[in-house]
Amino acid sequence: MVMNTMKNEDSLRSRTKILVVDDEQRMIHFIRMNLDLEGFSVHEAYDGKDALNQIRKVMPDLVILDVMMPKMDG
């Protein structure tokens, strides 16, 4: 029973798409590294405009968004 639950969690994580939006590449790298270790599908954007394009393209389940960025704030 426990193994089946773990497999279901792993399957859900691998299908969960997360978009990380930040103008600091180091921050995206740090967040991505941790989410990758947990098995999530991680996508990146470096400003608000890029984030809007990625949202349309990827249709993420979750967006982790920096508030102050160049071109367009989060």
mmCIF file of the N, C-alpha and C atoms, coordinates in Angstrom:
data_MODEL
# 
_entry.id   MODEL 
# 
loop_
_atom_site.group_PDB 
_atom_site.id 
_atom_site.type_symbol 
_atom_site.label_atom_id 
_atom_site.label_alt_id 
_atom_site.label_comp_id 
_atom_site.label_asym_id 
_atom_site.label_entity_id 
_atom_site.label_seq_id 
_atom_site.pdbx_PDB_ins_code 
_atom_site.Cartn_x 
_atom_site.Cartn_y 
_atom_site.Cartn_z 
_atom_site.occupancy 
_atom_site.B_iso_or_equiv 
_atom_site.pdbx_formal_charge 
_atom_site.auth_seq_id 
_atom_site.auth_comp_id 
_atom_site.auth_asym_id 
_atom_site.auth_atom_id 
_atom_site.pdbx_PDB_model_num 
ATOM 1   N N  . MET A 1 1  ? 0.816  -1.188 0.000   1.00 0.00 ? 1  MET A N  1 
ATOM 2   C CA . MET A 1 1  ? 0.000  0.000  0.000   1.00 0.00 ? 1  MET A CA 1 
ATOM 3   C C  . MET A 1 1  ? 0.866  1.260  0.000   1.00 0.00 ? 1  MET A C  1 
ATOM 4   N N  . VAL A 1 2  ? 1.897  1.274  0.836   1.00 0.00 ? 2  VAL A N  1 
ATOM 5   C CA . VAL A 1 2  ? 2.782  2.431  0.913   1.00 0.00 ? 2  VAL A CA 1 
ATOM 6   C C  . VAL A 1 2  ? 3.524  2.627  -0.408  1.00 0.00 ? 2  VAL A C  1 
ATOM 7   N N  . MET A 1 3  ? 4.003  1.554  -1.005  1.00 0.00 ? 3  MET A N  1 
ATOM 8   C CA . MET A 1 3  ? 4.722  1.655  -2.285  1.00 0.00 ? 3  MET A CA 1 
ATOM 9   C C  . MET A 1 3  ? 3.817  2.206  -3.377  1.00 0.00 ? 3  MET A C  1 
ATOM 10  N N  . ASN A 1 4  ? 2.567  1.782  -3.398  1.00 0.00 ? 4  ASN A N  1 
ATOM 11  C CA . ASN A 1 4  ? 1.620  2.254  -4.395  1.00 0.00 ? 4  ASN A CA 1 
ATOM 12  C C  . ASN A 1 4  ? 1.387  3.758  -4.235  1.00 0.00 ? 4  ASN A C  1 
ATOM 13  N N  . THR A 1 5  ? 1.262  4.221  -2.990  1.00 0.00 ? 5  THR A N  1 
ATOM 14  C CA . THR A 1 5  ? 1.076  5.642  -2.720  1.00 0.00 ? 5  THR A CA 1 
ATOM 15  C C  . THR A 1 5  ? 2.297  6.429  -3.175  1.00 0.00 ? 5  THR A C  1 
ATOM 16  N N  . MET A 1 6  ? 3.492  5.912  -2.924  1.00 0.00 ? 6  MET A N  1 
ATOM 17  C CA . MET A 1 6  ? 4.722  6.587  -3.338  1.00 0.00 ? 6  MET A CA 1 
ATOM 18  C C  . MET A 1 6  ? 4.802  6.677  -4.853  1.00 0.00 ? 6  MET A C  1 
ATOM 19  N N  . LYS A 1 7  ? 4.407  5.624  -5.552  1.00 0.00 ? 7  LYS A N  1 
ATOM 20  C CA . LYS A 1 7  ? 4.419  5.644  -7.013  1.00 0.00 ? 7  LYS A CA 1 
ATOM 21  C C  . LYS A 1 7  ? 3.445  6.685  -7.539  1.00 0.00 ? 7  LYS A C  1 
ATOM 22  N N  . ASN A 1 8  ? 2.271  6.785  -6.913  1.00 0.00 ? 8  ASN A N  1 
ATOM 23  C CA . ASN A 1 8  ? 1.289  7.785  -7.326  1.00 0.00 ? 8  ASN A CA 1 
ATOM 24  C C  . ASN A 1 8  ? 1.815  9.197  -7.123  1.00 0.00 ? 8  ASN A C  1 
ATOM 25  N N  . GLU A 1 9  ? 2.498  9.445  -6.000  1.00 0.00 ? 9  GLU A N  1 
ATOM 26  C CA . GLU A 1 9  ? 3.078  10.759 -5.732  1.00 0.00 ? 9  GLU A CA 1 
ATOM 27  C C  . GLU A 1 9  ? 4.156  11.082 -6.755  1.00 0.00 ? 9  GLU A C  1 
ATOM 28  N N  . ASP A 1 10 ? 5.019  10.123 -7.071  1.00 0.00 ? 10 ASP A N  1 
ATOM 29  C CA . ASP A 1 10 ? 6.072  10.334 -8.065  1.00 0.00 ? 10 ASP A CA 1 
ATOM 30  C C  . ASP A 1 10 ? 5.476  10.632 -9.429  1.00 0.00 ? 10 ASP A C  1 
ATOM 31  N N  . SER A 1 11 ? 4.428  9.917  -9.788  1.00 0.00 ? 11 SER A N  1 
ATOM 32  C CA . SER A 1 11 ? 3.775  10.129 -11.073 1.00 0.00 ? 11 SER A CA 1 
ATOM 33  C C  . SER A 1 11 ? 3.159  11.523 -11.140 1.00 0.00 ? 11 SER A C  1 
ATOM 34  N N  . LEU A 1 12 ? 2.526  11.953 -10.063 1.00 0.00 ? 12 LEU A N  1 
ATOM 35  C CA . LEU A 1 12 ? 1.919  13.282 -10.019 1.00 0.00 ? 12 LEU A CA 1 
ATOM 36  C C  . LEU A 1 12 ? 2.984  14.363 -10.128 1.00 0.00 ? 12 LEU A C  1 
ATOM 37  N N  . ARG A 1 13 ? 4.082  14.198 -9.406  1.00 0.00 ? 13 ARG A N  1 
ATOM 38  C CA . ARG A 1 13 ? 5.165  15.186 -9.460  1.00 0.00 ? 13 ARG A CA 1 
ATOM 39  C C  . ARG A 1 13 ? 5.744  15.296 -10.861 1.00 0.00 ? 13 ARG A C  1 
ATOM 40  N N  . SER A 1 14 ? 5.958  14.178 -11.523 1.00 0.00 ? 14 SER A N  1 
ATOM 41  C CA . SER A 1 14 ? 6.579  14.218 -12.847 1.00 0.00 ? 14 SER A CA 1 
ATOM 42  C C  . SER A 1 14 ? 5.670  14.886 -13.872 1.00 0.00 ? 14 SER A C  1 
ATOM 43  N N  . ARG A 1 15 ? 4.360  14.881 -13.623 1.00 0.00 ? 15 ARG A N  1 
ATOM 44  C CA . ARG A 1 15 ? 3.421  15.533 -14.538 1.00 0.00 ? 15 ARG A CA 1 
ATOM 45  C C  . ARG A 1 15 ? 3.167  16.990 -14.169 1.00 0.00 ? 15 ARG A C  1 
ATOM 46  N N  . THR A 1 16 ? 3.547  17.397 -12.955 1.00 0.00 ? 16 THR A N  1 
ATOM 47  C CA . THR A 1 16 ? 3.300  18.756 -12.489 1.00 0.00 ? 16 THR A CA 1 
ATOM 48  C C  . THR A 1 16 ? 4.338  19.697 -13.088 1.00 0.00 ? 16 THR A C  1 
ATOM 49  N N  . LYS A 1 17 ? 3.850  20.691 -13.848 1.00 0.00 ? 17 LYS A N  1 
ATOM 50  C CA . LYS A 1 17 ? 4.729  21.654 -14.507 1.00 0.00 ? 17 LYS A CA 1 
ATOM 51  C C  . LYS A 1 17 ? 4.780  22.932 -13.679 1.00 0.00 ? 17 LYS A C  1 
ATOM 52  N N  . ILE A 1 18 ? 5.999  23.355 -13.346 1.00 0.00 ? 18 ILE A N  1 
ATOM 53  C CA . ILE A 1 18 ? 6.197  24.561 -12.557 1.00 0.00 ? 18 ILE A CA 1 
ATOM 54  C C  . ILE A 1 18 ? 7.028  25.542 -13.373 1.00 0.00 ? 18 ILE A C  1 
ATOM 55  N N  . LEU A 1 19 ? 6.548  26.774 -13.466 1.00 0.00 ? 19 LEU A N  1 
ATOM 56  C CA . LEU A 1 19 ? 7.276  27.844 -14.138 1.00 0.00 ? 19 LEU A CA 1 
ATOM 57  C C  . LEU A 1 19 ? 7.897  28.734 -13.074 1.00 0.00 ? 19 LEU A C  1 
ATOM 58  N N  . VAL A 1 20 ? 9.213  28.896 -13.130 1.00 0.00 ? 20 VAL A N  1 
ATOM 59  C CA . VAL A 1 20 ? 9.938  29.760 -12.207 1.00 0.00 ? 20 VAL A CA 1 
ATOM 60  C C  . VAL A 1 20 ? 10.322 31.023 -12.971 1.00 0.00 ? 20 VAL A C  1 
ATOM 61  N N  . VAL A 1 21 ? 9.893  32.181 -12.449 1.00 0.00 ? 21 VAL A N  1 
ATOM 62  C CA . VAL A 1 21 ? 10.130 33.454 -13.126 1.00 0.00 ? 21 VAL A CA 1 
ATOM 63  C C  . VAL A 1 21 ? 10.934 34.362 -12.209 1.00 0.00 ? 21 VAL A C  1 
ATOM 64  N N  . ASP A 1 22 ? 12.127 34.723 -12.657 1.00 0.00 ? 22 ASP A N  1 
ATOM 65  C CA . ASP A 1 22 ? 12.987 35.624 -11.887 1.00 0.00 ? 22 ASP A CA 1 
ATOM 66  C C  . ASP A 1 22 ? 14.034 36.193 -12.829 1.00 0.00 ? 22 ASP A C  1 
ATOM 67  N N  . ASP A 1 23 ? 14.446 37.438 -12.592 1.00 0.00 ? 23 ASP A N  1 
ATOM 68  C CA . ASP A 1 23 ? 15.481 38.034 -13.431 1.00 0.00 ? 23 ASP A CA 1 
ATOM 69  C C  . ASP A 1 23 ? 16.879 37.684 -12.933 1.00 0.00 ? 23 ASP A C  1 
ATOM 70  N N  . GLU A 1 24 ? 16.967 37.041 -11.769 1.00 0.00 ? 24 GLU A N  1 
ATOM 71  C CA . GLU A 1 24 ? 18.264 36.607 -11.248 1.00 0.00 ? 24 GLU A CA 1 
ATOM 72  C C  . GLU A 1 24 ? 18.463 35.129 -11.567 1.00 0.00 ? 24 GLU A C  1 
ATOM 73  N N  . GLN A 1 25 ? 19.414 34.865 -12.434 1.00 0.00 ? 25 GLN A N  1 
ATOM 74  C CA . GLN A 1 25 ? 19.660 33.498 -12.886 1.00 0.00 ? 25 GLN A CA 1 
ATOM 75  C C  . GLN A 1 25 ? 20.051 32.574 -11.733 1.00 0.00 ? 25 GLN A C  1 
ATOM 76  N N  . ARG A 1 26 ? 20.784 33.111 -10.752 1.00 0.00 ? 26 ARG A N  1 
ATOM 77  C CA . ARG A 1 26 ? 21.180 32.299 -9.587  1.00 0.00 ? 26 ARG A CA 1 
ATOM 78  C C  . ARG A 1 26 ? 19.961 31.795 -8.821  1.00 0.00 ? 26 ARG A C  1 
ATOM 79  N N  . MET A 1 27 ? 18.968 32.665 -8.686  1.00 0.00 ? 27 MET A N  1 
ATOM 80  C CA . MET A 1 27 ? 17.765 32.287 -7.946  1.00 0.00 ? 27 MET A CA 1 
ATOM 81  C C  . MET A 1 27 ? 16.997 31.189 -8.693  1.00 0.00 ? 27 MET A C  1 
ATOM 82  N N  . ILE A 1 28 ? 16.871 31.352 -10.007 1.00 0.00 ? 28 ILE A N  1 
ATOM 83  C CA . ILE A 1 28 ? 16.199 30.318 -10.800 1.00 0.00 ? 28 ILE A CA 1 
ATOM 84  C C  . ILE A 1 28 ? 16.951 28.999 -10.680 1.00 0.00 ? 28 ILE A C  1 
ATOM 85  N N  . HIS A 1 29 ? 18.269 29.048 -10.753 1.00 0.00 ? 29 HIS A N  1 
ATOM 86  C CA . HIS A 1 29 ? 19.081 27.830 -10.648 1.00 0.00 ? 29 HIS A CA 1 
ATOM 87  C C  . HIS A 1 29 ? 18.837 27.138 -9.301  1.00 0.00 ? 29 HIS A C  1 
ATOM 88  N N  . PHE A 1 30 ? 18.836 27.911 -8.224  1.00 0.00 ? 30 PHE A N  1 
ATOM 89  C CA . PHE A 1 30 ? 18.638 27.352 -6.882  1.00 0.00 ? 30 PHE A CA 1 
ATOM 90  C C  . PHE A 1 30 ? 17.260 26.696 -6.759  1.00 0.00 ? 30 PHE A C  1 
ATOM 91  N N  . ILE A 1 31 ? 16.224 27.402 -7.197  1.00 0.00 ? 31 ILE A N  1 
ATOM 92  C CA . ILE A 1 31 ? 14.862 26.866 -7.105  1.00 0.00 ? 31 ILE A CA 1 
ATOM 93  C C  . ILE A 1 31 ? 14.714 25.639 -8.000  1.00 0.00 ? 31 ILE A C  1 
ATOM 94  N N  . ARG A 1 32 ? 15.235 25.746 -9.217  1.00 0.00 ? 32 ARG A N  1 
ATOM 95  C CA . ARG A 1 32 ? 15.134 24.632 -10.167 1.00 0.00 ? 32 ARG A CA 1 
ATOM 96  C C  . ARG A 1 32 ? 15.826 23.377 -9.636  1.00 0.00 ? 32 ARG A C  1 
ATOM 97  N N  . MET A 1 33 ? 17.005 23.553 -9.070  1.00 0.00 ? 33 MET A N  1 
ATOM 98  C CA . MET A 1 33 ? 17.761 22.419 -8.549  1.00 0.00 ? 33 MET A CA 1 
ATOM 99  C C  . MET A 1 33 ? 16.931 21.651 -7.510  1.00 0.00 ? 33 MET A C  1 
ATOM 100 N N  . ASN A 1 34 ? 16.293 22.377 -6.610  1.00 0.00 ? 34 ASN A N  1 
ATOM 101 C CA . ASN A 1 34 ? 15.493 21.730 -5.565  1.00 0.00 ? 34 ASN A CA 1 
ATOM 102 C C  . ASN A 1 34 ? 14.229 21.082 -6.120  1.00 0.00 ? 34 ASN A C  1 
ATOM 103 N N  . LEU A 1 35 ? 13.569 21.745 -7.053  1.00 0.00 ? 35 LEU A N  1 
ATOM 104 C CA . LEU A 1 35 ? 12.357 21.167 -7.639  1.00 0.00 ? 35 LEU A CA 1 
ATOM 105 C C  . LEU A 1 35 ? 12.688 19.960 -8.515  1.00 0.00 ? 35 LEU A C  1 
ATOM 106 N N  . ASP A 1 36 ? 13.803 20.022 -9.246  1.00 0.00 ? 36 ASP A N  1 
ATOM 107 C CA . ASP A 1 36 ? 14.245 18.876 -10.047 1.00 0.00 ? 36 ASP A CA 1 
ATOM 108 C C  . ASP A 1 36 ? 14.490 17.653 -9.160  1.00 0.00 ? 36 ASP A C  1 
ATOM 109 N N  . LEU A 1 37 ? 15.122 17.878 -8.010  1.00 0.00 ? 37 LEU A N  1 
ATOM 110 C CA . LEU A 1 37 ? 15.387 16.772 -7.082  1.00 0.00 ? 37 LEU A CA 1 
ATOM 111 C C  . LEU A 1 37 ? 14.097 16.110 -6.605  1.00 0.00 ? 37 LEU A C  1 
ATOM 112 N N  . GLU A 1 38 ? 13.026 16.878 -6.535  1.00 0.00 ? 38 GLU A N  1 
ATOM 113 C CA . GLU A 1 38 ? 11.725 16.342 -6.111  1.00 0.00 ? 38 GLU A CA 1 
ATOM 114 C C  . GLU A 1 38 ? 10.943 15.732 -7.271  1.00 0.00 ? 38 GLU A C  1 
ATOM 115 N N  . GLY A 1 39 ? 11.476 15.849 -8.498  1.00 0.00 ? 39 GLY A N  1 
ATOM 116 C CA . GLY A 1 39 ? 10.858 15.192 -9.639  1.00 0.00 ? 39 GLY A CA 1 
ATOM 117 C C  . GLY A 1 39 ? 9.872  16.026 -10.440 1.00 0.00 ? 39 GLY A C  1 
ATOM 118 N N  . PHE A 1 40 ? 9.793  17.336 -10.160 1.00 0.00 ? 40 PHE A N  1 
ATOM 119 C CA . PHE A 1 40 ? 8.870  18.193 -10.903 1.00 0.00 ? 40 PHE A CA 1 
ATOM 120 C C  . PHE A 1 40 ? 9.444  18.568 -12.266 1.00 0.00 ? 40 PHE A C  1 
ATOM 121 N N  . SER A 1 41 ? 8.559  18.901 -13.199 1.00 0.00 ? 41 SER A N  1 
ATOM 122 C CA . SER A 1 41 ? 8.955  19.405 -14.513 1.00 0.00 ? 41 SER A CA 1 
ATOM 123 C C  . SER A 1 41 ? 9.066  20.926 -14.396 1.00 0.00 ? 41 SER A C  1 
ATOM 124 N N  . VAL A 1 42 ? 10.278 21.454 -14.498 1.00 0.00 ? 42 VAL A N  1 
ATOM 125 C CA . VAL A 1 42 ? 10.526 22.874 -14.232 1.00 0.00 ? 42 VAL A CA 1 
ATOM 126 C C  . VAL A 1 42 ? 10.844 23.618 -15.524 1.00 0.00 ? 42 VAL A C  1 
ATOM 127 N N  . HIS A 1 43 ? 10.208 24.775 -15.678 1.00 0.00 ? 43 HIS A N  1 
ATOM 128 C CA . HIS A 1 43 ? 10.432 25.655 -16.823 1.00 0.00 ? 43 HIS A CA 1 
ATOM 129 C C  . HIS A 1 43 ? 10.858 27.013 -16.287 1.00 0.00 ? 43 HIS A C  1 
ATOM 130 N N  . GLU A 1 44 ? 11.551 27.806 -17.124 1.00 0.00 ? 44 GLU A N  1 
ATOM 131 C CA . GLU A 1 44 ? 12.120 29.073 -16.672 1.00 0.00 ? 44 GLU A CA 1 
ATOM 132 C C  . GLU A 1 44 ? 11.677 30.237 -17.537 1.00 0.00 ? 44 GLU A C  1 
ATOM 133 N N  . ALA A 1 45 ? 11.604 31.417 -16.900 1.00 0.00 ? 45 ALA A N  1 
ATOM 134 C CA . ALA A 1 45 ? 11.408 32.679 -17.610 1.00 0.00 ? 45 ALA A CA 1 
ATOM 135 C C  . ALA A 1 45 ? 12.179 33.744 -16.837 1.00 0.00 ? 45 ALA A C  1 
ATOM 136 N N  . TYR A 1 46 ? 12.693 34.744 -17.562 1.00 0.00 ? 46 TYR A N  1 
ATOM 137 C CA . TYR A 1 46 ? 13.578 35.724 -16.943 1.00 0.00 ? 46 TYR A CA 1 
ATOM 138 C C  . TYR A 1 46 ? 12.990 37.123 -16.827 1.00 0.00 ? 46 TYR A C  1 
ATOM 139 N N  . ASP A 1 47 ? 11.777 37.332 -17.306 1.00 0.00 ? 47 ASP A N  1 
ATOM 140 C CA . ASP A 1 47 ? 11.066 38.593 -17.112 1.00 0.00 ? 47 ASP A CA 1 
ATOM 141 C C  . ASP A 1 47 ? 9.576  38.351 -17.339 1.00 0.00 ? 47 ASP A C  1 
ATOM 142 N N  . GLY A 1 48 ? 8.780  39.376 -17.077 1.00 0.00 ? 48 GLY A N  1 
ATOM 143 C CA . GLY A 1 48 ? 7.334  39.218 -17.172 1.00 0.00 ? 48 GLY A CA 1 
ATOM 144 C C  . GLY A 1 48 ? 6.842  38.842 -18.552 1.00 0.00 ? 48 GLY A C  1 
ATOM 145 N N  . LYS A 1 49 ? 7.423  39.460 -19.574 1.00 0.00 ? 49 LYS A N  1 
ATOM 146 C CA . LYS A 1 49 ? 6.993  39.159 -20.946 1.00 0.00 ? 49 LYS A CA 1 
ATOM 147 C C  . LYS A 1 49 ? 7.316  37.713 -21.318 1.00 0.00 ? 49 LYS A C  1 
ATOM 148 N N  . ASP A 1 50 ? 8.517  37.280 -20.957 1.00 0.00 ? 50 ASP A N  1 
ATOM 149 C CA . ASP A 1 50 ? 8.910  35.891 -21.205 1.00 0.00 ? 50 ASP A CA 1 
ATOM 150 C C  . ASP A 1 50 ? 7.988  34.938 -20.434 1.00 0.00 ? 50 ASP A C  1 
ATOM 151 N N  . ALA A 1 51 ? 7.605  35.338 -19.223 1.00 0.00 ? 51 ALA A N  1 
ATOM 152 C CA . ALA A 1 51 ? 6.707  34.511 -18.412 1.00 0.00 ? 51 ALA A CA 1 
ATOM 153 C C  . ALA A 1 51 ? 5.358  34.328 -19.099 1.00 0.00 ? 51 ALA A C  1 
ATOM 154 N N  . LEU A 1 52 ? 4.807  35.409 -19.647 1.00 0.00 ? 52 LEU A N  1 
ATOM 155 C CA . LEU A 1 52 ? 3.521  35.298 -20.344 1.00 0.00 ? 52 LEU A CA 1 
ATOM 156 C C  . LEU A 1 52 ? 3.618  34.351 -21.536 1.00 0.00 ? 52 LEU A C  1 
ATOM 157 N N  . ASN A 1 53 ? 4.722  34.440 -22.271 1.00 0.00 ? 53 ASN A N  1 
ATOM 158 C CA . ASN A 1 53 ? 4.924  33.526 -23.406 1.00 0.00 ? 53 ASN A CA 1 
ATOM 159 C C  . ASN A 1 53 ? 5.026  32.076 -22.937 1.00 0.00 ? 53 ASN A C  1 
ATOM 160 N N  . GLN A 1 54 ? 5.769  31.852 -21.859 1.00 0.00 ? 54 GLN A N  1 
ATOM 161 C CA . GLN A 1 54 ? 5.932  30.493 -21.329 1.00 0.00 ? 54 GLN A CA 1 
ATOM 162 C C  . GLN A 1 54 ? 4.609  29.938 -20.794 1.00 0.00 ? 54 GLN A C  1 
ATOM 163 N N  . ILE A 1 55 ? 3.809  30.807 -20.181 1.00 0.00 ? 55 ILE A N  1 
ATOM 164 C CA . ILE A 1 55 ? 2.507  30.361 -19.661 1.00 0.00 ? 55 ILE A CA 1 
ATOM 165 C C  . ILE A 1 55 ? 1.628  29.877 -20.801 1.00 0.00 ? 55 ILE A C  1 
ATOM 166 N N  . ARG A 1 56 ? 1.619  30.634 -21.898 1.00 0.00 ? 56 ARG A N  1 
ATOM 167 C CA . ARG A 1 56 ? 0.816  30.227 -23.060 1.00 0.00 ? 56 ARG A CA 1 
ATOM 168 C C  . ARG A 1 56 ? 1.329  28.923 -23.665 1.00 0.00 ? 56 ARG A C  1 
ATOM 169 N N  . LYS A 1 57 ? 2.646  28.780 -23.693 1.00 0.00 ? 57 LYS A N  1 
ATOM 170 C CA . LYS A 1 57 ? 3.272  27.620 -24.330 1.00 0.00 ? 57 LYS A CA 1 
ATOM 171 C C  . LYS A 1 57 ? 3.191  26.361 -23.455 1.00 0.00 ? 57 LYS A C  1 
ATOM 172 N N  . VAL A 1 58 ? 3.531  26.496 -22.191 1.00 0.00 ? 58 VAL A N  1 
ATOM 173 C CA . VAL A 1 58 ? 3.698  25.349 -21.295 1.00 0.00 ? 58 VAL A CA 1 
ATOM 174 C C  . VAL A 1 58 ? 2.422  25.011 -20.514 1.00 0.00 ? 58 VAL A C  1 
ATOM 175 N N  . MET A 1 59 ? 1.594  26.010 -20.221 1.00 0.00 ? 59 MET A N  1 
ATOM 176 C CA . MET A 1 59 ? 0.398  25.834 -19.380 1.00 0.00 ? 59 MET A CA 1 
ATOM 177 C C  . MET A 1 59 ? 0.785  25.215 -18.026 1.00 0.00 ? 59 MET A C  1 
ATOM 178 N N  . PRO A 1 60 ? 1.616  25.921 -17.240 1.00 0.00 ? 60 PRO A N  1 
ATOM 179 C CA . PRO A 1 60 ? 2.092  25.359 -15.975 1.00 0.00 ? 60 PRO A CA 1 
ATOM 180 C C  . PRO A 1 60 ? 0.972  25.200 -14.951 1.00 0.00 ? 60 PRO A C  1 
ATOM 181 N N  . ASP A 1 61 ? 1.195  24.275 -14.027 1.00 0.00 ? 61 ASP A N  1 
ATOM 182 C CA . ASP A 1 61 ? 0.267  24.063 -12.925 1.00 0.00 ? 61 ASP A CA 1 
ATOM 183 C C  . ASP A 1 61 ? 0.516  25.062 -11.800 1.00 0.00 ? 61 ASP A C  1 
ATOM 184 N N  . LEU A 1 62 ? 1.755  25.563 -11.731 1.00 0.00 ? 62 LEU A N  1 
ATOM 185 C CA . LEU A 1 62 ? 2.144  26.493 -10.678 1.00 0.00 ? 62 LEU A CA 1 
ATOM 186 C C  . LEU A 1 62 ? 3.174  27.456 -11.244 1.00 0.00 ? 62 LEU A C  1 
ATOM 187 N N  . VAL A 1 63 ? 3.088  28.731 -10.832 1.00 0.00 ? 63 VAL A N  1 
ATOM 188 C CA . VAL A 1 63 ? 4.084  29.729 -11.219 1.00 0.00 ? 63 VAL A CA 1 
ATOM 189 C C  . VAL A 1 63 ? 4.699  30.289 -9.945  1.00 0.00 ? 63 VAL A C  1 
ATOM 190 N N  . ILE A 1 64 ? 6.023  30.226 -9.863  1.00 0.00 ? 64 ILE A N  1 
ATOM 191 C CA . ILE A 1 64 ? 6.763  30.870 -8.778  1.00 0.00 ? 64 ILE A CA 1 
ATOM 192 C C  . ILE A 1 64 ? 7.332  32.140 -9.389  1.00 0.00 ? 64 ILE A C  1 
ATOM 193 N N  . LEU A 1 65 ? 6.898  33.292 -8.874  1.00 0.00 ? 65 LEU A N  1 
ATOM 194 C CA . LEU A 1 65 ? 7.101  34.551 -9.570  1.00 0.00 ? 65 LEU A CA 1 
ATOM 195 C C  . LEU A 1 65 ? 7.775  35.594 -8.697  1.00 0.00 ? 65 LEU A C  1 
ATOM 196 N N  . ASP A 1 66 ? 8.871  36.162 -9.196  1.00 0.00 ? 66 ASP A N  1 
ATOM 197 C CA . ASP A 1 66 ? 9.504  37.318 -8.572  1.00 0.00 ? 66 ASP A CA 1 
ATOM 198 C C  . ASP A 1 66 ? 8.612  38.531 -8.832  1.00 0.00 ? 66 ASP A C  1 
ATOM 199 N N  . VAL A 1 67 ? 8.512  39.426 -7.878  1.00 0.00 ? 67 VAL A N  1 
ATOM 200 C CA . VAL A 1 67 ? 7.612  40.571 -8.025  1.00 0.00 ? 67 VAL A CA 1 
ATOM 201 C C  . VAL A 1 67 ? 8.244  41.703 -8.825  1.00 0.00 ? 67 VAL A C  1 
ATOM 202 N N  . MET A 1 68 ? 9.516  42.002 -8.581  1.00 0.00 ? 68 MET A N  1 
ATOM 203 C CA . MET A 1 68 ? 10.167 43.126 -9.263  1.00 0.00 ? 68 MET A CA 1 
ATOM 204 C C  . MET A 1 68 ? 11.153 42.611 -10.308 1.00 0.00 ? 68 MET A C  1 
ATOM 205 N N  . MET A 1 69 ? 10.820 42.851 -11.591 1.00 0.00 ? 69 MET A N  1 
ATOM 206 C CA . MET A 1 69 ? 11.665 42.398 -12.696 1.00 0.00 ? 69 MET A CA 1 
ATOM 207 C C  . MET A 1 69 ? 11.702 43.468 -13.781 1.00 0.00 ? 69 MET A C  1 
ATOM 208 N N  . PRO A 1 70 ? 12.698 43.397 -14.675 1.00 0.00 ? 70 PRO A N  1 
ATOM 209 C CA . PRO A 1 70 ? 12.738 44.345 -15.794 1.00 0.00 ? 70 PRO A CA 1 
ATOM 210 C C  . PRO A 1 70 ? 11.643 44.048 -16.821 1.00 0.00 ? 70 PRO A C  1 
ATOM 211 N N  . LYS A 1 71 ? 11.339 45.000 -17.650 1.00 0.00 ? 71 LYS A N  1 
ATOM 212 C CA . LYS A 1 71 ? 10.352 44.929 -18.734 1.00 0.00 ? 71 LYS A CA 1 
ATOM 213 C C  . LYS A 1 71 ? 8.925  44.890 -18.219 1.00 0.00 ? 71 LYS A C  1 
ATOM 214 N N  . MET A 1 72 ? 8.627  43.960 -17.312 1.00 0.00 ? 72 MET A N  1 
ATOM 215 C CA . MET A 1 72 ? 7.272  43.841 -16.772 1.00 0.00 ? 72 MET A CA 1 
ATOM 216 C C  . MET A 1 72 ? 7.367  43.152 -15.420 1.00 0.00 ? 72 MET A C  1 
ATOM 217 N N  . ASP A 1 73 ? 6.844  43.793 -14.399 1.00 0.00 ? 73 ASP A N  1 
ATOM 218 C CA . ASP A 1 73 ? 6.873  43.204 -13.058 1.00 0.00 ? 73 ASP A CA 1 
ATOM 219 C C  . ASP A 1 73 ? 5.932  42.022 -12.951 1.00 0.00 ? 73 ASP A C  1 
ATOM 220 N N  . GLY A 1 74 ? 6.183  41.191 -11.944 1.00 0.00 ? 74 GLY A N  1 
ATOM 221 C CA . GLY A 1 74 ? 5.320  40.045 -11.676 1.00 0.00 ? 74 GLY A CA 1 
ATOM 222 C C  . GLY A 1 74 ? 4.188  40.509 -10.891 1.00 0.00 ? 74 GLY A C  1 
# 
